[in-house]
């Protein structure tokens, strides 16, 4: 089989990173090897995300640039995958004739047959939700050596139907992978050099492929020799059960970091968002989590300027942030997504959104810097991932997901070393290895 080259550009979340890996593996069976140059590729795939503002427009802009490559190389094939493909497949084909295939996030196991079809001169589109489980039809993962960290999708889809979100429409209903298959994949990753696995799902803590839910899966993963660290993301507050909270206090391999989006601190806005929790229930949940693991670092998501948000609603968000005291957070201005309930509502003025976002981000930035400053003098375990910019420097992550760089440690990627934190920098910590 002649070797061909595949270029994948990945947008958005960690789940898309995982999906891109699996797409590359599926096409590897067909003789493709990956390249980091679009102008060197025989097949280009854009693995898209529909969450961020103007996501579709960015995809069309990129396709316009890729069209020039196809004019220079008529044998080049171009595909669009992921959530924008799922939402706008027919429109993509109509607006950009240079596109040869469009595949949704639940159908990429069909890429090899789609590619064979387009090589014969036809177009191919797969954006229906297939009856079969894509994971059952993907080829076994190759045995190549991996870096020390890896993502592993365990749950997909969402049944929450938040008023601002397209995920239920692009990823479908909640689906959990069977625990035995996840454990097999995890063992394979560890055999190839992985020491930390991050479990992925749109609502990962809604996972039900193990009799004891996500906590049970984490417990089973913790028994794998060689797997040193476990993380998971992204969680919904309504799916944090008692067993999972207890796991944060009882499982040494589960890292002391939790991303727990709340979106707003206003009950009125939370109801309009269809979040099905209140600010008070969220705060009490945080108390329970911190009681189980007092040193846990919390991260969150926030949307400002949601339709109907008044200044008092925004101030309620600021008050919640002050009370929780996040070590890390992500915040965005609301932007409408066609087909979602909130898109049809009266929008908040853009200047009000921008002003609120700036104020929120200033507060979150102060909290993040304070969390980093509080690490100075502490001793932490760091999993080294890659060389740093300086000679003899290595960069890795603490259990709290802080980036840490150390010079002269003698460590190599995959090592876990005890490090004393010396200082806090803009987005990282500097440390020294302990003898």
C-alpha positions in Angstrom: 0.0 0.0 0.0 1.5 3.3 -1.1 2.3 5.7 1.8 0.2 8.9 1.8 0.5 11.9 4.1 -2.3 13.2 6.5 -2.4 16.7 8.0 -5.0 17.2 10.8 -5.7 20.7 12.3 -7.5 20.4 15.6 -9.8 23.0 17.0 -11.3 23.2 20.5 -11.5 20.8 23.4 -9.4 17.9 24.6 -11.9 15.5 23.3 -11.2 16.8 19.8 -7.5 16.1 20.4 -8.4 12.5 21.3 -10.6 12.3 18.3 -7.8 13.5 16.0 -5.5 10.9 17.4 -8.1 8.2 16.6 -8.7 9.5 13.1 -5.0 9.5 12.4 -4.8 5.9 13.7 -7.8 4.9 11.5 -6.2 6.4 8.4 -2.8 4.8 9.4 -4.3 1.5 8.6 -5.0 2.8 5.1 -1.3 3.7 4.7 -1.4 7.3 5.8 1.4 8.8 8.0 0.9 12.2 9.7 2.7 15.4 8.6 2.8 18.8 10.3 2.7 20.6 6.9 -0.6 21.1 5.1 1.3 21.8 1.8 2.9 18.3 2.1 -0.4 16.4 2.6 -2.4 14.1 0.4 -5.4 14.5 2.8 -6.2 17.4 5.0 -8.7 17.1 7.9 -10.1 20.0 9.9 -11.4 18.6 13.2 -13.7 21.4 14.2 -15.4 22.7 17.4 -18.7 24.6 17.5 -18.4 26.0 21.1 -16.3 29.1 20.6 -17.5 32.3 19.0 -17.5 32.5 15.2 -16.3 28.8 15.0 -17.9 28.2 11.6 -16.5 31.4 10.1 -13.0 30.4 11.1 -13.5 27.1 9.4 -14.7 28.7 6.2 -11.7 31.1 6.3 -9.3 28.2 6.7 -11.0 26.3 3.8 -10.5 29.4 1.6 -6.7 29.2 2.3 -6.7 25.4 1.7 -8.5 25.9 -1.6 -5.3 27.5 -3.0 -3.4 24.3 -2.1 -5.9 22.2 -4.0 -5.6 24.4 -7.1 -1.9 23.7 -7.0 -2.4 20.0 -6.3 -5.7 18.7 -7.7 -5.0 15.2 -6.1 -5.2 16.8 -2.7 -8.4 15.8 -0.7 -9.9 18.0 2.0 -12.2 16.9 4.8 -14.1 18.7 7.6 -14.8 16.7 10.8 -16.1 17.4 14.2 -19.0 19.5 15.5 -19.1 22.2 12.8 -19.3 19.4 10.3 -22.2 17.8 12.2 -24.1 21.1 12.4 -23.4 22.4 9.0 -22.4 19.5 6.8 -24.6 20.3 3.7 -23.8 24.0 4.0 -20.1 23.3 4.0 -20.4 21.2 0.9 -22.4 23.9 -0.8 -20.3 26.9 0.2 -16.9 25.3 -0.4 -16.7 22.9 -3.4 -13.0 22.2 -2.5 -14.3 20.0 0.4 -14.4 16.3 -0.5 -15.8 14.8 2.7 -17.6 15.9 5.8 -17.9 13.6 8.8 -19.5 14.2 12.2 -17.8 13.3 15.5 -19.7 10.1 16.0 -18.9 8.8 12.5 -15.2 9.2 12.0 -14.7 5.4 12.2 -16.1 5.5 8.7 -13.2 7.7 7.4 -11.3 4.9 5.6 -14.3 4.0 3.4 -15.2 7.7 2.9 -11.6 8.3 1.8 -11.7 5.4 -0.6 -14.9 6.9 -2.1 -13.5 10.4 -2.6 -10.3 8.9 -4.2 -12.6 7.6 -6.9 -13.9 11.1 -7.6 -17.1 11.2 -5.4 -18.0 13.4 -2.5 -18.8 11.8 0.9 -20.9 13.0 3.8 -21.6 11.2 7.1 -23.4 13.4 9.6 -26.2 11.1 10.9 -25.9 9.6 14.3 -24.9 6.0 13.5 -26.5 3.1 15.3 -23.2 1.3 15.8 -20.6 2.4 18.4 -17.7 4.0 16.6 -15.3 2.6 19.2 -16.3 -0.9 18.3 -15.2 -0.3 14.7 -11.9 1.6 15.2 -8.7 -0.3 14.5 -6.6 -1.3 17.5 -4.3 1.5 18.6 -0.7 1.1 17.3 2.1 0.2 19.7 4.2 3.3 19.1 5.8 4.9 22.1 3.7 7.7 23.6 4.5 10.8 25.7 3.9 10.6 29.4 0.3 12.0 29.3 -2.7 11.0 27.3 -6.4 11.7 26.9 -8.9 8.9 26.9 -12.6 9.5 26.0 -14.9 7.5 28.3 -18.2 9.4 27.8 -19.8 11.4 24.9 -22.8 13.5 24.3 -25.1 15.5 26.7 -28.6 15.3 27.9 -28.6 18.5 29.8 -29.7 20.9 27.0 -28.2 24.1 28.5 -29.8 26.9 26.6 -26.5 28.2 25.2 -25.0 24.9 24.1 -24.9 23.0 20.8 -23.3 19.8 22.2 -26.6 17.8 22.5 -27.2 18.5 18.8 -23.7 17.8 17.5 -22.5 15.0 19.8 -25.9 13.4 20.5 -27.3 11.8 23.7 -25.1 10.8 26.6 -23.3 7.5 26.0 -20.7 5.8 28.2 -18.1 3.3 27.0 -17.9 -0.1 28.7 -15.4 -0.1 31.6 -13.6 -3.2 30.3 -12.7 -1.5 27.0 -11.5 1.6 28.7 -9.3 -0.4 31.0 -7.8 -2.3 28.0 -7.1 1.0 26.3 -5.6 2.4 29.4 -3.3 -0.6 30.0 -2.2 -0.3 26.4 -1.4 3.4 26.8 0.7 2.6 30.0 2.6 -0.1 28.2 3.6 2.6 25.6 4.9 5.0 28.2 1.9 6.9 29.4 2.0 7.8 33.2 -1.0 10.2 33.4 -4.4 9.7 31.8 -7.1 12.3 31.6 -10.6 10.9 31.3 -12.8 12.9 28.9 -16.5 13.4 28.4 -18.9 16.2 27.7 -20.3 15.3 31.1 -17.7 12.9 32.2 -19.0 12.5 35.7 -22.3 11.2 34.2 -20.3 8.2 33.2 -22.2 4.9 33.8 -20.2 2.3 32.0 -19.1 0.9 35.3 -21.4 -0.5 38.0 -20.1 2.2 40.4 -20.0 5.0 37.9 -17.0 7.3 37.4 -15.7 6.7 40.9 -15.7 2.9 40.2 -13.9 3.4 36.9 -11.3 5.6 38.6 -10.8 2.9 41.3 -10.3 0.3 38.6 -7.8 2.4 36.7 -5.9 3.1 39.9 -5.0 -0.6 40.1 -3.1 -0.5 36.8 0.7 -0.8 37.6 2.6 2.1 36.0 -0.3 4.5 35.8 0.7 7.2 38.3 -1.9 9.9 37.8 -5.6 10.1 36.9 -7.6 13.3 36.0 -11.1 13.8 34.4 -12.9 16.7 32.7 -15.4 18.2 32.1 -17.9 17.8 35.0 -21.4 19.0 35.6 -22.3 20.0 39.2 -25.5 17.9 39.1 -23.5 14.7 38.4 -21.0 15.0 41.3 -22.2 12.1 43.5 -21.0 11.1 46.9 -18.7 8.3 45.7 -16.9 10.6 43.3 -16.4 13.2 46.0 -15.1 10.6 48.3 -12.7 9.4 45.6 -10.9 12.8 45.7 -10.1 12.1 49.3 -9.4 8.4 49.1 -7.7 7.7 45.8 -4.0 8.8 45.8 -3.7 8.6 42.0 -6.6 11.0 41.5 -5.0 14.4 41.2 -6.1 17.3 43.4 -7.6 19.4 40.6 -11.2 19.7 39.5 -12.8 21.6 36.7 -16.4 22.2 37.8 -18.2 24.8 35.5 -20.9 26.9 37.1 -21.4 29.5 34.3 -23.1 32.1 36.4 -23.7 33.1 40.1 -27.2 34.4 39.5 -30.1 31.9 40.1 -32.2 33.9 37.6 -29.6 33.4 34.9 -28.9 29.8 35.8 -32.6 29.1 35.4 -32.6 30.8 32.0 -29.6 28.8 31.1 -31.4 25.6 32.1 -28.6 24.6 34.3 -30.8 22.9 36.9 -28.8 24.0 39.8 -28.5 27.1 41.9 -25.6 29.2 43.2 -26.3 27.9 46.7 -26.3 24.2 45.7 -23.0 24.8 43.8 -21.4 26.4 46.8 -22.5 23.6 49.1 -21.1 21.1 46.6 -17.7 23.0 46.7 -17.8 22.7 50.5 -18.3 18.9 50.3 -15.5 18.5 47.8 -13.1 20.6 49.9 -14.0 18.7 53.0 -12.9 15.5 51.2 -9.8 17.0 49.7 -8.9 20.3 51.4 -6.0 21.2 49.1 -7.9 20.7 45.9 -7.5 23.4 43.2 -10.8 24.3 41.6 -11.3 25.6 38.1 -14.5 26.8 36.5 -16.2 28.2 33.4 -18.2 31.5 33.2 -20.4 33.1 30.6 -21.0 36.8 30.9 -23.7 38.7 29.0 -26.1 35.8 28.7 -29.5 37.1 27.3 -31.3 38.9 30.1 -28.3 39.3 32.3 -28.5 42.6 34.4 -25.7 44.2 36.4 -27.1 42.6 39.6 -26.9 39.2 37.9 -23.3 39.8 37.0 -22.5 41.0 40.5 -23.9 37.7 41.8 -21.4 35.9 39.6 -18.5 38.1 41.0 -19.7 37.3 44.5 -19.7 33.5 43.8 -16.2 33.8 42.4 -15.0 35.6 45.5 -16.5 33.0 47.7 -15.1 30.0 45.8 -11.7 31.5 45.2 -10.7 29.6 42.0 -7.1 28.6 41.2 -7.9 28.7 37.5 -10.9 29.5 35.3 -12.1 30.2 31.8 -14.5 33.0 31.0 -16.2 34.1 27.8 -18.7 36.6 26.4 -21.9 34.9 25.5 -22.2 34.4 21.7 -25.4 32.9 20.2 -25.4 29.5 18.5 -28.1 29.0 15.9 -30.6 26.4 16.9 -30.2 26.9 20.6 -33.0 28.4 22.7 -30.9 31.4 23.9 -30.1 32.5 20.3 -33.7 33.7 19.9 -33.7 35.9 23.0 -32.9 39.6 23.3 -29.2 40.0 23.5 -27.1 42.0 26.0 -25.3 45.0 24.5 -21.8 44.2 23.3 -20.1 47.0 25.3 -21.7 45.7 28.5 -20.5 42.2 27.7 -16.9 43.5 27.2 -16.9 45.5 30.3 -18.2 42.7 32.5 -15.8 40.2 31.0 -12.8 42.5 31.7 -13.9 42.9 35.3 -14.5 39.2 35.8 -11.2 38.3 34.2 -9.3 40.8 36.4 -10.7 39.1 39.5 -10.0 35.6 38.2 -6.5 36.6 37.3 -5.8 37.9 40.8 -7.1 34.6 42.3 -4.9 32.5 39.9 -1.8 34.5 40.7 -2.5 34.2 44.4 -2.9 30.5 44.0 0.5 30.3 42.3 2.1 32.6 44.9 0.8 30.2 47.6 2.8 27.4 46.1 6.2 29.1 46.8 8.1 27.1 49.3 6.0 24.0 48.9 7.2 20.6 47.8 5.3 18.9 45.0 5.6 16.0 42.7 6.1 17.0 39.1 5.5 14.7 36.1 8.0 15.9 33.5 6.7 16.0 29.9 9.3 17.8 27.7 12.5 19.8 27.6 12.1 23.5 28.3 13.4 26.5 26.3 16.6 26.7 28.3 19.6 24.3 28.2 19.2 21.4 30.7 15.6 22.5 31.6 12.6 20.3 31.9 8.9 21.2 32.0 6.1 19.3 33.6 2.9 19.5 35.6 2.2 19.4 39.3 -0.7 17.5 40.7 -2.6 20.8 40.7 -2.0 21.2 36.9 0.5 24.1 37.4 3.2 24.1 34.7 6.5 23.8 36.5 10.0 24.2 35.0 13.2 23.0 36.6 16.8 23.4 35.5 19.5 20.8 36.2 17.3 18.1 37.5 18.6 15.4 35.3 15.0 14.2 34.6 13.7 12.9 31.3 10.1 12.9 30.0 8.0 10.5 32.1 10.0 11.0 35.3 8.1 12.1 38.4 10.3 14.0 40.8 9.9 15.8 44.1 10.3 19.6 43.5 10.5 22.6 45.7 8.7 25.6 44.2 11.0 28.7 44.2 8.9 31.4 42.5 5.8 32.2 40.6 5.9 33.5 37.0 3.3 34.7 34.6 1.7 31.3 33.8 4.1 28.8 35.4 6.1 28.0 38.5 9.9 27.6 38.8 11.3 24.9 41.0 14.4 23.0 42.0 14.8 19.3 42.4 15.3 17.9 45.9 18.3 15.7 46.5 
